[in-house]
Amino acid sequence: MLALAMTSSTREPSNARDPEPLGASAEAAWRRFETLARHRDAEGRATMIPVLGTGFNAQAKKRLDWRDLLVRVAHDLGLDLVVPEGEALVGNTTLVWEAMLTEIAQRSRQKPYRVEAELERHVRAVLLTEYPVGGATKELATRLSSARFRDVVSFNFDHGFHTTTPTWVRERDDRFDPVWDHAIHAETGARVWYPHGSVIDAESLQLGQRKYGLLIQELERARRGHKSAEEAMRKALFPRKRRRLDSEAYSPEEREAVWEAQRPHTKSWLSAAMTSPLVFLGLSLGREEWALWWFLNQRRRNLARAVGRDHALADRHPAFVLVQAGEAARLATAASLAGLTLLPFRDRGYDEAWARVLAAFTGAVERS
């Protein structure tokens, strides 16, 4: 439930003790991020993709985290369920959602899927009120979007990244598909993807375990579509070569050429993010987020042979995670195993960290 999970930007008590200053390895990671954040493609668009969570909203001084929303919904619907707090909630967010809909189903004797639809509509109504287009998040959204991204991935359900009403690219008029559909940012033309659904369609919201399980199937279909499109682009650019793109038949520059040519034509958020540099901003990477970890694993597999032939490739296509120093220690092992690069910042140093991120994206530009 990434859109509403406890994130690296969840505010801690003011009397929490600061850790020691960040070390050389953390500063080196920041320098790598800042270099890649300045890269632009031939159209002048940032090649890195920001992946947003509720920490984006919190930094914009408009916080409604997962627990806040659950408590509000439980109160509005008169539920007996007591929503866990603090560490007791971590790793259990989807279970809380399932417990809520089960309580209602038992009480009303309705089918659970009908109850879930009712809960989703309630969540949609709350978020539309709290985060209207061009609302409290407008200033931060304007500053970040000025980097002119080709793609933005938002695990939030709300439209807080949009300062004016976007247009939508959808496969079907009667539904929003979290894997294949997206919004077009009105000011910059960026594609804004919503992997866990959008308030434009309450039924698209990915909140419980059942939908998480179904989502994996659709992600695998998108992965296969990405590989087919990659192969088609390879044949178009290098028709005389018969080998796969990750073989020794291709130079690093030729692989990059295929990926760069493919990105403007991607049909899913997974395809857009498969080879692009990523930075997770205000987004929890809890272990219950198995759909996200599934994607990160597939992304690493996709690059494995090519990285084995060109070790510098890993440095050109990293996945950065902005995280408080205290949380970085807890995430370090998983990050190391999954090939993620942590960008630690001093606990409660949100303003400083976001200022550095924004400066990296909106400062001097380097062409790729």
N, C-alpha and C positions, 0 to 999 in steps of 0.2 A: 504494500500500500504506500508506494513511494510518495505519492502526491501529498499524503497527509501523515507521513511518518515523523518520528522525532528526528530532527536533522542536526547537522553540525552548526546550524545557526540558532538552535533553540537556546534562549537566554538562560544563563545560570545565575544563582544568587550573587549579589555584589560582594559578599564576604568570602567567596571562594578564593583559594590561594593560587596565585599565578605560578606556572612552572618556570624552570630555568630558561634563560634566553635560548632561542632556536640555534641549532648547531650548523656546522659547515655543510652537511649533507642536505639539510632542509633548504639552505640558501642556494645550493647548487640546483636543486629541483625547481625552485622559484625562477632562477635564471634561465633554465631550459624552457620553462613555461612562457616566460616573457619573450624569449626569442621567437618561439613558434606562434605566439599570439599576434605578433606583428606581421606574419606572412599573409600575403594576399594572392589570389589567383589572377588570371589574365583579365578578368572582369572587375578587379579591384575589391573582390569579396574576401573576407577572412576565411582562411582554410580550416581553422579550428571550429568545432561545434560546441557551444555551451549547452550543458545538460542541467536544467533547472529543477529545483525542488522548493519546498516551502521556505527554505532559508532565504530565497530571493524575496519573498513577501515579507519575511521578518526584517530583512535589511531595509526594506522600503517603509518600515515602521507600521506595518499592517500584518499582525501575526494572527493566524488561526491554524494551529497545528492539529494533528490527527486527534489527540485527546480532546482538545477544545470542541472540535466538531462532534465527536461521539457523545460527549457530555450534553451538548446542546440538543442533538437528535433524541437521545434517551429521555431528556427532560420534556421535550416537546411532545413525545409520543407516550409519556407516562410509564416508562419501563422501570422494572424493579432492579435491573442489572446495575451494579456499581462498577463503573469503568476504572480499571487499575490506574495507578499513578506511577510516575518515575520509572525506575528499573523494572518494576513489575509489568509495565506495559510493553517494554522493549521485546521484540520477537513474538509478541502475541496480538498484534493489531488485527490481523485477519481473523483470528479466533474470536476476538471481541465482536467483530462485525457478524460473524456466524452466530454467536450467542444472542445477539440482539434480534436477528431475524427469526431465530428459533423460538425465542420467548414470545414474539408476536404471533408466529404461526401456531404455537400451542394454545395461546390465549384466544385467538380469533378463529382457529381451526381452518385457516386459509392454507393454500399450498405455499411452500417456502418461496418458490420463484415469484409468486405474486406479491408476497411480503417484501422480497428483495427489490422488486420494481418500485414499491411504495417508498422504501427507504432511499433508493437512488433519487427519486423525484424530490424527496425532502432535502437531501444533500445538495442537489442542484439548486434548489430555491435559496438555500442559505448562502451558497457560494456566489450566486448571481447578485445577491444583495451586498455581500461583503467585498467582492472584487469585480466591480463593473469595469468595462472597457474604459480606459482613461481615468481611472479612479486613483486610489491612494498610492498605487505602484507606478504611476505615470512618470515621475521624475527619474527613478532608477531605470525604468524600461527605456526611456528616451536615451539616457546616457549609454546603456549597454548596447542597444540596437544601432547606435551611431557607428559601431564597428562594421556595419554592413555585412552581416553573416549571410552565407548561402542557406544554411540550415540552422535551426534552433530546435532542440528537443526539450519539451517541458513535461515533466511528470506531475505537474500540478494539473488539476482539472479546470481551474479557472482561466480567465483570459487576461490576467494581470500583466502579461508581456506586451499586450496591444494597447496603444494609446488612442487609436481610432478603430472603428469596426473593420475587421478583416473580411476578405472574401474567402470562400472555402472551396477546396477541390475534393470532391467526394465521388466514390464509385456508384453510390446509390443515393437517391433523394430522401429515402425514408429512414436512413440510419447513418450514424457516424462510425466508421471502422477505425479503431485505435492504431492498427498496424499500417493501413494503406492510405488513409485520408489525412489531410492537413489543411492548415490555414495559410493564406498569403498575407504577410505583414504589409499593411497599407503604405507605410512610409518608405520601406526599404526593399520590398519584394522578397524578403526572406521566406523560406518555407518553414512554418512552425508546426512541429509534429507533437502529437499528444498520445504517447504509448499506453497510458492508462485511462484514456477516454477524455471527453470534453463535456463541459456543461451545455454545449449546444445540443446534446442528446443524452438524457439521463440514463438511458439503457446502456450507453457505451462505457459508463464508469466501472472501472475494475477495482472492486473493493473487497470481495470475499475469496475464499479458497477455491470455490468452484470455478469462478471466472479466471483465476490465475492458472488453473490447470488447463482450461480450454485455450488460454492465450498462447501457451507453449506450442500447441499444434499450428496455430496461425503464424507464429514466429518461424517455425521450421519451414513452412511454405514460403515465407518471405526470404529465408536464407537460400533456399533452392532457386528462387527467382533471381536473387542477386547473383548467384554463381552462373546462371544461364546468361544473364545480361552481361556479366564480365567476359564470358567466353565469346559472346557475339561481338563485343567491342574489341576484344583481342584479334579476332579474325578480320574485322574491318580495318584495324590499324596495321596489322602484320599478316596479310593474307598468305604469304609464302611460308610462314612458320607453322609447323604442325604440333609442336609440343605445348603443354599446359603453361600458363603464365608463371607458375612458381618454379619452373624448371630452369636449368642452367642455360637454356637457349635464349634467355632474355636478360638484358642488363637492368640494373636498378632504375635507370632513366626510362627504359621502355615499360617497366611495370608501372612506374609513376604516371607515365603518359596514358596508359589504359585507365587507371583509376581516376585521374583528373578528367578524362573525356567522359567517363561513365557517370560521375557524380551529378551533373546537371539533369540527367535523365532518370534518376533513381525513382522507383515507384513505392518505396516503403521507408519508414524511418530507420529500420534495420540496415537497409542497403546504404542509406545516406551516411550512417555512422560506422559502417563496417571497416573502412580503411582511413577515415578522417581522424586527425587528432581530436581528442575529446577533453573537456574539463567539466567535472561535476561541481556545481555551485549550489551550496545549501541543500544538498540531497543526501539523505540517509542511505548507507549501503549495508543495511541490516541483513543478516543471513537468511531471514525469512523471505527476502526479495528474490526468490529463486528464478523468476522470469528475467530479471536484470542480470543475475549471475550467469544464467544460461547464455544470454547474449554475449556477455564479456568473455565467456569461455569459447564460444563459437568465433568470436572476433580474433581471439588469440590463436585458435587453431588455423583460421584462415590465413594468418600471416606467418605461421610457424616455419614452413619450408623456405619461404622467401627470406625471412629473417635469418635463417640458418645459412643462407648464401650471402647475405648482405647484413651484417650485424648492425650497421648504422640505421637500418630501416626501423628498428624498434624505437630509436631516438626521434625519428621523424613522424612516427605514428603512435604516440603514447596516449594513455588515458590518465589524466591528472584528477586528483580529488582534493578539493579545498576542505580542510578539516582542522578543528581545534587540536592543539597539541595533546591534550588529555585524551581525546578520542583517537588520535593517531596511534597512540600506543596500543589501544585495543584492536585497531584495524590493521596493524603492521603485518602480522603473519598472513592474514588473508590477502592483503595487498601484494605482498611479496610473491605468494604462490600464484596469484592471478595476473601478475605483471602490471599492477597499478602503481602510479607514482604519486605519493602523497605530497600535498602542499600544506604543511602545518602552519598554523598561526597561533599566537599566544592566546590562551584561554580568555574569552570575552573580548578579544581584540578584533571584533567584527568589522568595525569601521575601517581600521587600518588594512585588514585583509582585502576587503572589497575595493578600497581605494587603489590598492596595488593591482588588483585584477582589472579594474576599469582603465587604469593608466596603461597597462600592457596592451589592451585591445584598442584603445583610442589614441595612443601616442604615435610615434614615428612608425611609418609603414615600410615593410620590406617585401619586395616581390619574391614569390616562390621561384 
